[in-house]
Amino acid sequence: MEDLQWTYRIALSMLKGIGPVNARNLVAWCGGVEALFTDPAVRRSLDKVPGIGPVLAASIKNASVVKAAEKELAYVRKHGLRMVFYLDADYPRRLVHCPDAPVLLFVKGNADLDPARSISIVGTRTPTEHGKRLCEELVEGLAESGAAIISGLAYGIDIIAHRTALRSALPTVACVAHGLDKLYPGEHAATAKEICGHGALLSELPSGSPFAPGNFPARNRVIAGLSDCTVVVESGPKGGSLITAGIANSYDREVMAFPGRPTDERSIGCNRLIQRSEAHLVTHARDVLKLMEWDAEARKKKPVQASLFTSLMPDEQALVDVIRAQGKIDIDTLCFRSKMPQHKAAALLLNLEFNGVVRSLPGKVYALS
């Protein structure tokens, strides 16, 4: 029965023309994944689902997708891969907050996808010697925080970040833009094998997926979504690292960048991010630690008993009480425990933040000020 359930989950992720947003809508509308593929009444009315229509409905009804999913499940079982579905309790909590996050992840390795701290490090594929040193020093300086290093296994800054993480005994996750039956670039095979022993390779694509340019921007959203913050080390005026930074900003995650000389082609992207207030300027790992409150000084602060807020409205007080009980809490859990709709809670939290009662942390997490 479990294999049948996973077959339908894989089939959902393999549907052509159905992105993760529509996939979630389909599951919600059908009342579950299995009904999408087995309930005749549901399947007859698929073209009525918002965003689907007759063409995509016909694609969903094509029996070949289930056969392909059965084949993929056999591959997963044979090679000892792990799968994480978006409705499961072990789905990464940081990705839960991303509306376009993958519905299914394939994982090779034993990394914790919900580490206490995580940071993505991205940049150009052709870094300068200065950029290489900056990346190495950044990761080495983060060792005391224990943060997981997330990147894309690409040439340049990505592979330097992964290798330095391994040397520094930090967990590292490589998000790739192809199925886990392949490896690109092939020159990084030895590092990929080492990553699997101390972290993980991760992809939303099944085995046999062709290399396609569109896979890389899609992969970048996973890198940004798995991380509390994103640091761009070096970047030209265009490139995947800037796409990752933009996505991280759209997810309300912190973005940071190392500045460079105005005349340096490989610093133009970083300089523009800083100039447009789309990234914090950082020059050292300690700047990142301080911005994220991961530094030793922040950890040594003695807890201060929260003062009573006598001027709060009842709904505001309800939120404060839940936050006080938890210490830190993400907005989804806060809404569940306070029995309050998210749009209402968000408005109240904004007001509480303006008044200095609460503070927002990366990943839509809240704590008392």
C-alpha positions as a Markdown table, in Angstrom:
| # | Residue | x | y | z |
|---|---|---|---|---|
| 1 | Met | 0.0 | 0.0 | 0.0 |
| 2 | Glu | 2.9 | 2.3 | 0.8 |
| 3 | Asp | 4.5 | 1.8 | -2.6 |
| 4 | Leu | 1.2 | 2.6 | -4.3 |
| 5 | Gln | 0.9 | 5.8 | -2.3 |
| 6 | Trp | 4.5 | 6.8 | -3.3 |
| 7 | Thr | 3.7 | 5.9 | -7.0 |
| 8 | Tyr | 0.9 | 8.4 | -7.1 |
| 9 | Arg | 3.0 | 11.0 | -5.3 |
| 10 | Ile | 5.8 | 10.6 | -7.9 |
| 11 | Ala | 3.2 | 10.7 | -10.7 |
| 12 | Leu | 1.9 | 14.0 | -9.3 |
| 13 | Ser | 5.4 | 15.5 | -9.5 |
| 14 | Met | 6.0 | 14.2 | -13.0 |
| 15 | Leu | 2.8 | 15.7 | -14.6 |
| 16 | Lys | 3.8 | 17.7 | -17.6 |
| 17 | Gly | 2.7 | 21.4 | -17.5 |
| 18 | Ile | 1.6 | 21.2 | -13.9 |
| 19 | Gly | 3.9 | 23.2 | -11.7 |
| 20 | Pro | 4.0 | 22.9 | -7.9 |
| 21 | Val | 1.4 | 25.5 | -7.3 |
| 22 | Asn | -1.2 | 23.8 | -9.5 |
| 23 | Ala | -0.2 | 20.4 | -8.1 |
| 24 | Arg | -1.1 | 21.6 | -4.7 |
| 25 | Asn | -4.4 | 23.0 | -6.0 |
| 26 | Leu | -5.2 | 19.7 | -7.6 |
| 27 | Val | -4.5 | 17.7 | -4.4 |
| 28 | Ala | -6.6 | 20.1 | -2.4 |
| 29 | Trp | -9.5 | 20.1 | -4.9 |
| 30 | Cys | -9.5 | 16.3 | -5.3 |
| 31 | Gly | -9.2 | 15.6 | -1.6 |
| 32 | Gly | -5.9 | 13.7 | -1.9 |
| 33 | Val | -3.3 | 12.5 | -4.3 |
| 34 | Glu | -4.8 | 9.0 | -4.8 |
| 35 | Ala | -8.2 | 10.4 | -5.9 |
| 36 | Leu | -6.5 | 12.4 | -8.6 |
| 37 | Phe | -5.4 | 9.2 | -10.3 |
| 38 | Thr | -8.1 | 6.7 | -9.3 |
| 39 | Asp | -11.5 | 8.4 | -8.7 |
| 40 | Pro | -13.6 | 8.4 | -11.9 |
| 41 | Ala | -15.8 | 11.2 | -10.8 |
| 42 | Val | -12.8 | 13.4 | -9.9 |
| 43 | Arg | -11.0 | 12.6 | -13.1 |
| 44 | Arg | -14.1 | 13.5 | -15.2 |
| 45 | Ser | -14.2 | 17.0 | -13.7 |
| 46 | Leu | -10.5 | 17.9 | -13.7 |
| 47 | Asp | -10.9 | 20.5 | -16.5 |
| 48 | Lys | -13.0 | 22.5 | -14.0 |
| 49 | Val | -10.1 | 22.9 | -11.6 |
| 50 | Pro | -8.8 | 26.5 | -11.7 |
| 51 | Gly | -5.6 | 26.7 | -13.7 |
| 52 | Ile | -6.0 | 23.3 | -15.3 |
| 53 | Gly | -8.4 | 23.3 | -18.3 |
| 54 | Pro | -9.1 | 20.5 | -20.9 |
| 55 | Val | -5.5 | 20.2 | -22.3 |
| 56 | Leu | -3.8 | 19.7 | -18.9 |
| 57 | Ala | -6.7 | 17.5 | -17.7 |
| 58 | Ala | -6.1 | 15.2 | -20.6 |
| 59 | Ser | -2.4 | 15.1 | -19.7 |
| 60 | Ile | -3.2 | 14.1 | -16.1 |
| 61 | Lys | -5.5 | 11.3 | -17.4 |
| 62 | Asn | -2.8 | 9.8 | -19.5 |
| 63 | Ala | -2.0 | 6.4 | -17.9 |
| 64 | Ser | 1.7 | 6.6 | -19.0 |
| 65 | Val | 2.5 | 9.0 | -16.1 |
| 66 | Val | 1.6 | 6.3 | -13.5 |
| 67 | Lys | 3.7 | 3.7 | -15.4 |
| 68 | Ala | 6.6 | 6.2 | -15.4 |
| 69 | Ala | 6.2 | 6.7 | -11.7 |
| 70 | Glu | 6.3 | 3.0 | -11.0 |
| 71 | Lys | 9.6 | 2.8 | -12.9 |
| 72 | Glu | 10.9 | 5.7 | -10.9 |
| 73 | Leu | 9.9 | 4.2 | -7.6 |
| 74 | Ala | 11.8 | 1.0 | -8.5 |
| 75 | Tyr | 14.9 | 3.2 | -9.2 |
| 76 | Val | 14.5 | 4.9 | -5.9 |
| 77 | Arg | 14.2 | 1.6 | -4.0 |
| 78 | Lys | 17.2 | 0.1 | -5.9 |
| 79 | His | 19.5 | 3.0 | -5.2 |
| 80 | Gly | 18.5 | 3.7 | -1.6 |
| 81 | Leu | 17.2 | 7.2 | -2.2 |
| 82 | Arg | 14.9 | 9.0 | 0.2 |
| 83 | Met | 11.8 | 10.8 | -0.9 |
| 84 | Val | 10.1 | 13.7 | 1.0 |
| 85 | Phe | 6.6 | 14.8 | 0.1 |
| 86 | Tyr | 5.2 | 18.2 | 0.8 |
| 87 | Leu | 2.4 | 16.9 | 3.0 |
| 88 | Asp | 4.7 | 14.8 | 5.2 |
| 89 | Ala | 5.9 | 15.9 | 8.6 |
| 90 | Asp | 9.6 | 15.6 | 7.6 |
| 91 | Tyr | 9.2 | 18.0 | 4.6 |
| 92 | Pro | 11.7 | 20.9 | 5.2 |
| 93 | Arg | 9.9 | 23.5 | 7.3 |
| 94 | Arg | 11.7 | 26.4 | 5.5 |
| 95 | Leu | 10.3 | 25.2 | 2.2 |
| 96 | Val | 6.8 | 25.0 | 3.7 |
| 97 | His | 6.7 | 28.8 | 3.6 |
| 98 | Cys | 7.6 | 28.9 | -0.2 |
| 99 | Pro | 4.4 | 28.7 | -2.3 |
| 100 | Asp | 6.3 | 27.3 | -5.4 |
| 101 | Ala | 8.4 | 24.8 | -3.5 |
| 102 | Pro | 8.6 | 21.3 | -5.0 |
| 103 | Val | 5.9 | 18.8 | -4.1 |
| 104 | Leu | 8.5 | 16.0 | -3.9 |
| 105 | Leu | 12.2 | 15.9 | -3.2 |
| 106 | Phe | 14.6 | 13.1 | -4.0 |
| 107 | Val | 17.5 | 12.9 | -1.5 |
| 108 | Lys | 20.7 | 10.9 | -1.6 |
| 109 | Gly | 22.6 | 11.1 | 1.8 |
| 110 | Asn | 21.6 | 11.5 | 5.4 |
| 111 | Ala | 21.6 | 15.3 | 5.8 |
| 112 | Asp | 19.1 | 16.9 | 8.2 |
| 113 | Leu | 17.0 | 19.1 | 5.9 |
| 114 | Asp | 15.8 | 21.0 | 8.9 |
| 115 | Pro | 19.0 | 22.1 | 10.6 |
| 116 | Ala | 19.0 | 24.7 | 13.3 |
| 117 | Arg | 20.8 | 27.1 | 11.0 |
| 118 | Ser | 21.3 | 27.0 | 7.2 |
| 119 | Ile | 22.9 | 29.4 | 4.7 |
| 120 | Ser | 23.2 | 29.3 | 1.0 |
| 121 | Ile | 26.4 | 30.5 | -0.6 |
| 122 | Val | 26.4 | 31.3 | -4.3 |
| 123 | Gly | 28.4 | 33.2 | -6.9 |
| 124 | Thr | 30.1 | 33.2 | -10.2 |
| 125 | Arg | 31.4 | 30.0 | -11.9 |
| 126 | Thr | 34.6 | 31.8 | -12.7 |
| 127 | Pro | 35.7 | 33.5 | -9.4 |
| 128 | Thr | 38.9 | 35.5 | -9.0 |
| 129 | Glu | 41.5 | 34.3 | -6.5 |
| 130 | His | 40.2 | 37.0 | -4.2 |
| 131 | Gly | 36.7 | 35.6 | -4.5 |
| 132 | Lys | 37.9 | 32.0 | -3.8 |
| 133 | Arg | 39.6 | 33.2 | -0.6 |
| 134 | Leu | 36.5 | 35.1 | 0.5 |
| 135 | Cys | 34.4 | 32.0 | 0.0 |
| 136 | Glu | 36.8 | 29.8 | 2.0 |
| 137 | Glu | 37.1 | 32.3 | 4.8 |
| 138 | Leu | 33.4 | 32.8 | 4.9 |
| 139 | Val | 32.7 | 29.1 | 5.4 |
| 140 | Glu | 35.5 | 28.6 | 7.8 |
| 141 | Gly | 34.3 | 31.6 | 9.9 |
| 142 | Leu | 30.8 | 30.0 | 10.0 |
| 143 | Ala | 32.1 | 26.8 | 11.5 |
| 144 | Glu | 31.4 | 27.9 | 15.1 |
| 145 | Ser | 27.7 | 28.4 | 14.2 |
| 146 | Gly | 27.3 | 24.8 | 12.9 |
| 147 | Ala | 25.3 | 26.2 | 10.0 |
| 148 | Ala | 24.5 | 23.8 | 7.1 |
| 149 | Ile | 26.0 | 25.1 | 3.8 |
| 150 | Ile | 23.6 | 24.9 | 0.9 |
| 151 | Ser | 24.8 | 25.4 | -2.7 |
| 152 | Gly | 24.4 | 24.0 | -6.2 |
| 153 | Leu | 27.6 | 21.9 | -6.9 |
| 154 | Ala | 28.4 | 24.1 | -9.9 |
| 155 | Tyr | 31.9 | 25.3 | -10.9 |
| 156 | Gly | 33.3 | 28.2 | -9.0 |
| 157 | Ile | 31.9 | 29.5 | -5.8 |
| 158 | Asp | 29.5 | 26.6 | -5.3 |
| 159 | Ile | 32.0 | 23.8 | -5.3 |
| 160 | Ile | 34.4 | 25.9 | -3.1 |
| 161 | Ala | 31.6 | 26.4 | -0.5 |
| 162 | His | 30.9 | 22.6 | -0.5 |
| 163 | Arg | 34.5 | 21.6 | -0.2 |
| 164 | Thr | 35.3 | 24.1 | 2.5 |
| 165 | Ala | 32.2 | 23.0 | 4.4 |
| 166 | Leu | 33.5 | 19.4 | 4.3 |
| 167 | Arg | 37.0 | 20.4 | 5.5 |
| 168 | Ser | 35.3 | 22.5 | 8.3 |
| 169 | Ala | 33.1 | 19.6 | 9.4 |
| 170 | Leu | 29.9 | 21.5 | 8.5 |
| 171 | Pro | 27.0 | 19.6 | 7.0 |
| 172 | Thr | 26.4 | 20.6 | 3.3 |
| 173 | Val | 23.6 | 20.0 | 0.8 |
| 174 | Ala | 24.0 | 20.2 | -2.9 |
| 175 | Cys | 20.9 | 21.0 | -4.9 |
| 176 | Val | 21.3 | 19.8 | -8.4 |
| 177 | Ala | 19.3 | 20.6 | -11.6 |
| 178 | His | 19.0 | 17.0 | -12.9 |
| 179 | Gly | 17.9 | 13.6 | -11.7 |
| 180 | Leu | 20.1 | 11.8 | -9.1 |
| 181 | Asp | 21.1 | 9.2 | -11.8 |
| 182 | Lys | 23.4 | 11.8 | -13.3 |
| 183 | Leu | 26.0 | 14.2 | -12.0 |
| 184 | Tyr | 26.9 | 17.6 | -13.5 |
| 185 | Pro | 29.6 | 18.6 | -13.7 |
| 186 | Gly | 31.3 | 15.2 | -13.8 |
| 187 | Glu | 34.5 | 16.6 | -12.4 |
| 188 | His | 32.8 | 17.0 | -9.1 |
| 189 | Ala | 32.0 | 13.3 | -8.7 |
| 190 | Ala | 34.5 | 12.7 | -5.8 |
| 191 | Thr | 33.1 | 15.8 | -3.9 |
| 192 | Ala | 29.5 | 14.6 | -4.5 |
| 193 | Lys | 30.3 | 11.2 | -3.1 |
| 194 | Glu | 31.9 | 12.9 | 0.0 |
| 195 | Ile | 28.9 | 15.1 | 0.4 |
| 196 | Cys | 26.6 | 12.1 | 0.5 |
| 197 | Gly | 28.5 | 10.9 | 3.5 |
| 198 | His | 28.4 | 14.2 | 5.4 |
| 199 | Gly | 25.3 | 15.8 | 3.9 |
| 200 | Ala | 23.1 | 15.1 | 0.9 |
| 201 | Leu | 22.5 | 15.6 | -2.8 |
| 202 | Leu | 19.0 | 16.8 | -3.5 |
| 203 | Ser | 16.8 | 17.2 | -6.5 |
| 204 | Glu | 13.1 | 17.6 | -7.4 |
| 205 | Leu | 13.7 | 15.8 | -10.8 |
| 206 | Pro | 13.3 | 12.1 | -11.3 |
| 207 | Ser | 15.9 | 9.9 | -12.9 |
| 208 | Gly | 16.2 | 10.2 | -16.7 |
| 209 | Ser | 15.3 | 13.9 | -16.7 |
| 210 | Pro | 17.0 | 15.6 | -19.6 |
| 211 | Phe | 19.4 | 18.5 | -19.0 |
| 212 | Ala | 17.4 | 21.7 | -19.7 |
| 213 | Pro | 18.3 | 25.4 | -19.2 |
| 214 | Gly | 15.0 | 26.0 | -17.2 |
| 215 | Asn | 16.1 | 23.4 | -14.6 |
| 216 | Phe | 18.7 | 25.7 | -13.2 |
| 217 | Pro | 16.5 | 28.7 | -12.1 |
| 218 | Ala | 14.1 | 26.2 | -10.7 |
| 219 | Arg | 16.9 | 24.6 | -8.8 |
| 220 | Asn | 17.9 | 28.0 | -7.4 |
| 221 | Arg | 14.5 | 28.4 | -5.7 |
| 222 | Val | 15.2 | 25.2 | -3.7 |
| 223 | Ile | 18.6 | 26.6 | -2.7 |
| 224 | Ala | 17.1 | 29.8 | -1.5 |
| 225 | Gly | 14.1 | 28.1 | 0.1 |
| 226 | Leu | 16.2 | 25.7 | 2.2 |
| 227 | Ser | 18.2 | 28.6 | 3.7 |
| 228 | Asp | 17.8 | 31.2 | 6.4 |
| 229 | Cys | 19.9 | 33.5 | 4.4 |
| 230 | Thr | 21.8 | 33.7 | 1.1 |
| 231 | Val | 25.3 | 35.2 | 0.6 |
| 232 | Val | 26.5 | 36.1 | -2.9 |
| 233 | Val | 30.3 | 36.1 | -3.0 |
| 234 | Glu | 31.1 | 37.3 | -6.5 |
| 235 | Ser | 28.7 | 37.8 | -9.4 |
| 236 | Gly | 28.7 | 39.5 | -12.8 |
| 237 | Pro | 25.8 | 41.6 | -14.0 |
| 238 | Lys | 23.7 | 38.4 | -14.8 |
| 239 | Gly | 23.7 | 34.8 | -13.6 |
| 240 | Gly | 22.1 | 32.2 | -11.4 |
| 241 | Ser | 23.5 | 33.7 | -8.2 |
| 242 | Leu | 21.5 | 36.9 | -8.8 |
| 243 | Ile | 18.4 | 34.8 | -9.5 |
| 244 | Thr | 18.9 | 32.9 | -6.2 |
| 245 | Ala | 19.3 | 36.3 | -4.4 |
| 246 | Gly | 16.1 | 37.6 | -6.0 |
| 247 | Ile | 14.1 | 34.5 | -5.0 |
| 248 | Ala | 15.5 | 34.6 | -1.5 |
| 249 | Asn | 14.3 | 38.2 | -1.2 |
| 250 | Ser | 10.8 | 37.1 | -2.5 |
| 251 | Tyr | 10.8 | 34.5 | 0.3 |
| 252 | Asp | 11.6 | 37.2 | 2.9 |
| 253 | Arg | 15.0 | 35.7 | 3.7 |
| 254 | Glu | 18.0 | 37.7 | 4.4 |
| 255 | Val | 20.4 | 38.4 | 1.4 |
| 256 | Met | 24.0 | 39.5 | 1.8 |
| 257 | Ala | 26.8 | 40.2 | -0.7 |
| 258 | Phe | 30.5 | 40.9 | -0.6 |
| 259 | Pro | 31.3 | 44.3 | -2.3 |
| 260 | Gly | 33.9 | 44.6 | -5.0 |
| 261 | Arg | 35.8 | 47.2 | -7.0 |
| 262 | Pro | 33.5 | 49.2 | -9.3 |
| 263 | Thr | 35.6 | 48.2 | -12.3 |
| 264 | Asp | 35.6 | 44.5 | -11.5 |
| 265 | Glu | 33.2 | 42.7 | -13.9 |
| 266 | Arg | 32.7 | 39.8 | -11.4 |
| 267 | Ser | 31.6 | 42.2 | -8.7 |
| 268 | Ile | 29.0 | 44.1 | -10.7 |
| 269 | Gly | 26.1 | 41.9 | -9.5 |
| 270 | Cys | 27.1 | 42.1 | -5.8 |
| 271 | Asn | 27.6 | 45.9 | -6.0 |
| 272 | Arg | 24.2 | 46.3 | -7.6 |
| 273 | Leu | 22.4 | 44.2 | -5.0 |
| 274 | Ile | 24.0 | 46.4 | -2.3 |
| 275 | Gln | 23.3 | 49.6 | -4.2 |
| 276 | Arg | 19.6 | 48.7 | -4.6 |
| 277 | Ser | 19.3 | 47.7 | -0.9 |
| 278 | Glu | 18.6 | 44.1 | -2.1 |
| 279 | Ala | 21.4 | 42.8 | 0.0 |
| 280 | His | 23.3 | 43.6 | 3.2 |
| 281 | Leu | 27.0 | 44.5 | 2.7 |
| 282 | Val | 29.2 | 42.0 | 4.4 |
| 283 | Thr | 33.0 | 41.7 | 4.4 |
| 284 | His | 33.6 | 38.8 | 6.8 |
| 285 | Ala | 31.8 | 35.8 | 8.3 |
| 286 | Arg | 31.4 | 37.7 | 11.6 |
| 287 | Asp | 29.1 | 40.2 | 9.7 |
| 288 | Val | 26.9 | 37.3 | 8.7 |
| 289 | Leu | 26.9 | 35.8 | 12.2 |
| 290 | Lys | 25.9 | 39.2 | 13.7 |
| 291 | Leu | 23.1 | 39.9 | 11.2 |
| 292 | Met | 21.7 | 36.4 | 11.8 |
| 293 | Glu | 22.2 | 36.6 | 15.5 |
| 294 | Trp | 24.4 | 33.5 | 15.4 |
| 295 | Asp | 27.4 | 35.0 | 17.0 |
| 296 | Ala | 28.8 | 34.0 | 20.3 |
| 297 | Glu | 27.8 | 37.3 | 21.9 |
| 298 | Ala | 24.2 | 36.9 | 21.0 |
| 299 | Arg | 24.1 | 33.3 | 22.3 |
| 300 | Lys | 25.6 | 34.4 | 25.6 |
| 301 | Lys | 23.0 | 37.0 | 26.3 |
| 302 | Lys | 21.1 | 36.2 | 29.4 |
| 303 | Pro | 17.4 | 35.7 | 29.0 |
| 304 | Val | 15.4 | 38.6 | 30.1 |
| 305 | Gln | 11.9 | 38.0 | 31.5 |
| 306 | Ala | 9.4 | 39.6 | 29.0 |
| 307 | Ser | 7.6 | 42.5 | 30.5 |
| 308 | Leu | 3.8 | 42.6 | 30.6 |
| 309 | Phe | 2.2 | 44.5 | 27.8 |
| 310 | Thr | -0.9 | 46.1 | 29.4 |
| 311 | Ser | -2.0 | 48.1 | 26.4 |
| 312 | Leu | -2.5 | 45.1 | 24.0 |
| 313 | Met | -5.8 | 44.2 | 22.4 |
| 314 | Pro | -7.1 | 40.7 | 23.2 |
| 315 | Asp | -6.1 | 39.2 | 19.9 |
| 316 | Glu | -2.6 | 40.8 | 20.2 |
| 317 | Gln | -2.3 | 39.4 | 23.7 |
| 318 | Ala | -3.3 | 36.0 | 22.5 |
| 319 | Leu | -0.4 | 36.0 | 19.9 |
| 320 | Val | 2.1 | 37.3 | 22.5 |
| 321 | Asp | 1.1 | 34.6 | 25.0 |
| 322 | Val | 1.7 | 31.8 | 22.4 |
| 323 | Ile | 5.1 | 33.3 | 21.4 |
| 324 | Arg | 6.1 | 33.7 | 25.0 |
| 325 | Ala | 5.3 | 30.1 | 25.7 |
| 326 | Gln | 7.3 | 28.9 | 22.7 |
| 327 | Gly | 10.2 | 31.4 | 22.7 |
| 328 | Lys | 10.4 | 31.3 | 18.9 |
| 329 | Ile | 7.6 | 30.2 | 16.6 |
| 330 | Asp | 6.9 | 30.1 | 12.9 |
| 331 | Ile | 3.7 | 31.8 | 11.6 |
| 332 | Asp | 2.0 | 28.6 | 10.6 |
| 333 | Thr | 2.3 | 27.1 | 14.0 |
| 334 | Leu | 1.4 | 30.4 | 15.6 |
| 335 | Cys | -1.8 | 30.6 | 13.7 |
| 336 | Phe | -2.7 | 27.0 | 14.5 |
| 337 | Arg | -2.1 | 27.4 | 18.2 |
| 338 | Ser | -3.9 | 30.8 | 18.4 |
| 339 | Lys | -6.7 | 29.5 | 16.2 |
| 340 | Met | -6.3 | 32.7 | 14.1 |
| 341 | Pro | -6.4 | 33.1 | 10.3 |
| 342 | Gln | -3.0 | 33.9 | 8.8 |
| 343 | His | -4.1 | 37.2 | 7.2 |
| 344 | Lys | -5.3 | 38.5 | 10.6 |
| 345 | Ala | -2.3 | 37.3 | 12.5 |
| 346 | Ala | 0.1 | 38.8 | 9.9 |
| 347 | Ala | -1.6 | 42.3 | 10.4 |
| 348 | Leu | -1.4 | 42.0 | 14.2 |
| 349 | Leu | 2.2 | 40.9 | 14.1 |
| 350 | Leu | 3.2 | 43.8 | 11.9 |
| 351 | Asn | 1.6 | 46.2 | 14.4 |
| 352 | Leu | 3.3 | 44.4 | 17.3 |
| 353 | Glu | 6.6 | 44.6 | 15.5 |
| 354 | Phe | 6.2 | 48.4 | 14.9 |
| 355 | Asn | 5.5 | 48.8 | 18.6 |
| 356 | Gly | 8.6 | 46.9 | 19.6 |
| 357 | Val | 6.7 | 44.0 | 21.2 |
| 358 | Val | 7.8 | 41.2 | 18.8 |
| 359 | Arg | 10.6 | 40.8 | 16.3 |
| 360 | Ser | 10.6 | 38.8 | 13.0 |
| 361 | Leu | 13.4 | 36.3 | 12.3 |
| 362 | Pro | 14.3 | 34.6 | 9.0 |
| 363 | Gly | 11.8 | 32.1 | 7.7 |
| 364 | Lys | 8.7 | 34.0 | 9.0 |
| 365 | Val | 9.6 | 33.1 | 12.6 |
| 366 | Tyr | 8.7 | 35.4 | 15.5 |
| 367 | Ala | 10.0 | 36.0 | 19.0 |
| 368 | Leu | 9.3 | 38.6 | 21.7 |
| 369 | Ser | 11.6 | 41.6 | 21.6 |
